[in-house]
Amino acid sequence: MKKRILSAIVMLAILIPIILLGGYIYAIAAIILGILSYKEILDLKKSHKKIPKVIELLGLLAVIYLIIGNYNNYAINYRMVLIPLILLLVPLIFYKKENYNSETAFYLLGFIYLIGLGFNLLVIVRRIDLGLLLYLMSISLFTDTFAYAIGCLIGKHKMCPTISPAKSWEGAVSGLIGGTIISVLVYLAFFNTFSIKLVIVTVLLSISGQVGDLIFSKIKRENEIKDFSNIIPGHGGILDRFDNNLIVVIMYAILIFTL
C-alpha cells in the first residue's frame, strides 16, 4: 500500500505540471505515454507469437502519427485512419503466415487505434480547454475511487466474478453516482453552466469508463496477467492507469457528435 501511495504521489507530481503547462510539453508527454502503452501491447502479443521488428517499428510510427498527426488541426482526418491500415496490412503480402498474419495485424491495429486516437483526443481536449480535460479526467478518477472504496466496504454482489472478482454492483453504482456528482461539480467550477445534457453525458461517460475497465480486465484475464507491465510500482502499467481515460475521452468525442 505504501508503494502504491508513493507511486501515486510521484505520478501526480509529474503529471500535474505537464497538464497545467499544456502545449508541446503536454503533447510530448502524450507521445511518450502512447509509446509505452504500445510497448505493453507488443509485449503481451509477443508472449504468444513473435512479431517482426519491422512490423513493430511500423506500428510505432502509426501510434505516433495518430497522436500528433492533426496537432495543428483539431479534426481527425481520413489520413489518420488510412495510414495505420496501410502500414500494418500491406506487409501481409510479403510475410509468410507463420511470421506475420492477419490475426496479428488486426490485433495490432485495434490497439493502435485505441491508443493513438485516445491520446490524440487527450491532446486535442487539452488544447481546447484545461477545464474540459480536468472534467473528463475527474470522471475516471472519481468513478474508480468511489467504486473501489464503497465496494470494499459494502460490496456483496459481484458484477463479473470470472473477469474481475473484486468489482461489485454496489461499488459500480456508488462509482457512477459519486463520479457523476463530483465531475459535474468540476465542470461547473470551470464553466459555470448546468444542464440535463451535462448530467446525461457524465453518466454515460462514467458507465463507459467502467465498461472499458472490465474489457481491459478481460484482456488481462485471458492472457493470465495481473497488470500490463510493472512500470509504475504498485499500479502496473500505463494501460492499467490510463485505460479508463482513453475510453472516456473517445466516448466523449462520440457523444458530442450524436447528442
ABEGO torsion letter per residue (X at the ends): XAAAAAAAAAAAAAAAAAAAAEEAAAAAAAAAAAAAAAAAAAAAAAAABBBBAAAAAAAAAAAAAAAAAAAABABBBAAAAAAAAAAAAAAAAABBAAABBAAAAAAAAAAAAAAAAAAAAAAAAAAABAAAAAAAAAAAAAAAAAAAAAAAAABABBABAAABAABBAAAAAAAAAAAAAAAAAAAAAAAGBBBAAAAAAAAAAAAAAAAAAAAAAAAAAAAGBABABAABBGAEBAAAAAAAAAAAAAAAAAAAAAX
